[in-house]
C-alpha cells in the first residue's frame, strides 16, 4: 500500500473563470454616445441638426471610441457597474463636447 493522503477538492482553490465585460461595456458606451448626441439638441434646439448634417462623420467616428471607453471602464471597475456607467457617460460626453467645440470654433 502506498503512503498517500487523500486531498479533498476545494471549490475556492479552482481557477475561476473571469466573466466577460465586453458586452455590458459596449452597451454602456453605445448608450453614452446617444446621450452625448442628444445633449446638443437639448441645449441648442433644432438648429443643431443643420450643424450635424455637415459634420456627422466626425461624430460617427466617436461611436467606436465610445464603445471602447465603455469596455475599458467596465474592465477597470469590475463589479461596480454604476461607477463604470458614470465614468463612461462623463468620458463620452467630454469627448463629444471637445469635438463639438473644436468644430464650432473652427
Secondary structure, 3 states (H helix, E strand, C coil): CCCCCCCCCCCCCCCCCCCCCHHHHHHHHHHHHHHHHHHHHHHHCCHHHHHHHHHHHHHHHHHHHHHHHHHHHHHHCCCCHHHHHHHHHHHHHHHHHHHHHHHHCC
